[in-house]
Amino acid sequence: MAAPMELSCWGGDWGLPSLHPESLTVMAYAKFSGAPLTVNTINNSWRAPKGDLPVLVSEDTVISQPAKILNFLRKQKYNADYDLSAKQGADTLAYIALLEEKLHPALLHTFWVEAENYCSVTKPWFASRIAFPLRLYLPGKMSREALNRILLTKGGPPLYSLTEVEAQIYRDAKECLNLLSKRLGTSQFFFGDTPTTLDAFVFGFLAPIYKVCFPRVQLQEHLKQLPNLCRFCDDILTCYFRLTVSGQSPAGQDTADANLQKLTQLVNKESNLIEKMDDNLRRSPQHPPRKLTTLKLAAGGEESSPLSRLSP
Amino acid sequence: MSLVAEAFVTQLAAAEPWPENAALYQQLKEEQILLSDNASSLAVQAFLQMCNLPIRVICRANAEYMSPSGKVPFIHVGNQVVSELGPIVQFVKAKGHSLSDGLDEVQKAEMKAYMELVNNMLLTAELYLQWCDDVTVEEITHPRYGSPYPWPLNRILSYQKQWEVRRKMKAIGWAGKTLEQVLEDVDQCCHALSQRLGTQPYFFNKQPTELDALVFGHLFTILTTQLITDELSEKVKNYSNLTAFCRRIEQQYFEGHDKDCSTIAARSSKKSLLR
């Protein structure tokens, strides 16, 4: 058996095992191919900021990018693409390039550049998982890197302002989601019935958009209009990650939502009870004339029937 | 561009038919143009040939600065200027010519994905080789890029461009790659293209599409350009169906044309194309 492999990556929330798209891709691939990975989520560890996450450590080798990690797993005979034809393998590469070019900038923007999202969700979440004093510096650095990347790759002329760049990247991302939805069609995974590398990558990119609750969610709303992609994410979460679709209860906003849910349930129960009582009250004035007739017809039932009527 | 602006431009484009004096601008062929720009320009030329639209190729030293997006090639049609293959394809479609109409939705998605693969891997590898590999930069890129300008402008412009490209490479994570890793990526990309092409004449069987034009542009340029070493072209030559594909498109669309034909220029000055 291969030496034990340990994956260090960002932790998860909102029902996901990880919030970071690349970490999620690697974890999904490991589940699909049956590789025994011990997942070590970065919490209060100084190793977090060194280089990029996710990082796979096996014996003495340290590998850091998702493509390289997947290659390493394949060499260790954990191959999820075993049944694919050569053309399907080529298609995998092409679709991964499409995801990187069209969807990744919008994902980065939603998480790190959009001011409301960053300040209310991303920064507190990451800051709570990094040790002091690094938490004061690292989220800002990741945000600057994301903005830099977006501007350098997408921000040349004729797009001159950030709003134009944003409009363009969201348009590209929505087109990419439409293309993925058309490609998936009605099948369960992208290449038939077993999940492969492409499914891991698509899941890694889509699941954070789908699940994380942001204030500004135009991409999530677009994704929710493509039911086959939503079903794809939910299927993988329930089958491979053993989490319920509604997920565990995270801190912050969701407890408020849960409380609201409980309150609405109580109100519903009460209104149901009130309705039942209303029904009883409405029916009761009609009963006396019937009782008279039944009394006449059924001689022995006079005492029992009023008692049975009035008791709830 | 906002949706309204795009719709407006499309409307303008659709109003007139393709004129006779359409022109494509690129940098100077013999002395100035670089590998990646030559590939992009050839791709656009191939696309227009496939659509049967006449185009003249005009070489100007300042083509990059004339272009609306800063990238070559760009076409000047009527009173509109459009640059880069993607927008040109849409522009030509607005005029009523399209190569990918016969494809169904899934095939169109595949075509777009493969075009992104070529842009993501092949084009980025070409840029890396030109601007981040020190030997190539010193011997080929710097002398060529600034050749129309006097000293010290030629050095300043090429350093400026190099700095820009290196920043972009760093942002997408390619700065840490070695040349071997980049060549391996090129190999992987060619392998994928070769698998997809198989034994068919074009990527989507009988008819060429913009994907064929793009792949032809890049592969042909890699095959016929002489750099410091032949490693890049060797990677492509490993796949016989890709070389046959390039030859087929060259024969069908570029032979027998007298205007600034890349093949004749490439063959006669094969040794001096990038020197």
Boltz contact constraints between the chains, C-beta under 6 A:
constraints:
  - contact:
      token1: [A, 86]
      token2: [B, 195]
      max_distance: 6.0
  - contact:
      token1: [A, 87]
      token2: [B, 195]
      max_distance: 6.0
  - contact:
      token1: [A, 87]
      token2: [B, 196]
      max_distance: 6.0
  - contact:
      token1: [A, 90]
      token2: [B, 192]
      max_distance: 6.0
  - contact:
      token1: [A, 90]
      token2: [B, 195]
      max_distance: 6.0
  - contact:
      token1: [A, 90]
      token2: [B, 196]
      max_distance: 6.0
  - contact:
      token1: [A, 93]
      token2: [B, 117]
      max_distance: 6.0
  - contact:
      token1: [A, 93]
      token2: [B, 192]
      max_distance: 6.0
  - contact:
      token1: [A, 94]
      token2: [B, 113]
      max_distance: 6.0
  - contact:
      token1: [A, 94]
      token2: [B, 114]
      max_distance: 6.0
  - contact:
      token1: [A, 94]
      token2: [B, 117]
      max_distance: 6.0
  - contact:
      token1: [A, 95]
      token2: [B, 113]
      max_distance: 6.0
  - contact:
      token1: [A, 97]
      token2: [B, 116]
      max_distance: 6.0
  - contact:
      token1: [A, 97]
      token2: [B, 117]
      max_distance: 6.0
  - contact:
      token1: [A, 97]
      token2: [B, 120]
      max_distance: 6.0
  - contact:
      token1: [A, 98]
      token2: [B, 113]
      max_distance: 6.0
  - contact:
      token1: [A, 98]
      token2: [B, 116]
      max_distance: 6.0
  - contact:
      token1: [A, 101]
      token2: [B, 116]
      max_distance: 6.0
  - contact:
      token1: [A, 101]
      token2: [B, 120]
      max_distance: 6.0
  - contact:
      token1: [A, 148]
      token2: [B, 171]
      max_distance: 6.0
  - contact:
      token1: [A, 149]
      token2: [B, 171]
      max_distance: 6.0
  - contact:
      token1: [A, 152]
      token2: [B, 168]
      max_distance: 6.0
  - contact:
      token1: [A, 152]
      token2: [B, 171]
      max_distance: 6.0
  - contact:
      token1: [A, 156]
      token2: [B, 70]
      max_distance: 6.0
  - contact:
      token1: [A, 157]
      token2: [B, 69]
      max_distance: 6.0
  - contact:
      token1: [A, 157]
      token2: [B, 70]
      max_distance: 6.0
  - contact:
      token1: [A, 158]
      token2: [B, 68]
      max_distance: 6.0
  - contact:
      token1: [A, 158]
      token2: [B, 69]
      max_distance: 6.0
  - contact:
      token1: [A, 179]
      token2: [B, 109]
      max_distance: 6.0
  - contact:
      token1: [A, 182]
      token2: [B, 105]
      max_distance: 6.0
  - contact:
      token1: [A, 182]
      token2: [B, 106]
      max_distance: 6.0
  - contact:
      token1: [A, 182]
      token2: [B, 109]
      max_distance: 6.0
  - contact:
      token1: [A, 183]
      token2: [B, 106]
      max_distance: 6.0
  - contact:
      token1: [A, 183]
      token2: [B, 109]
      max_distance: 6.0
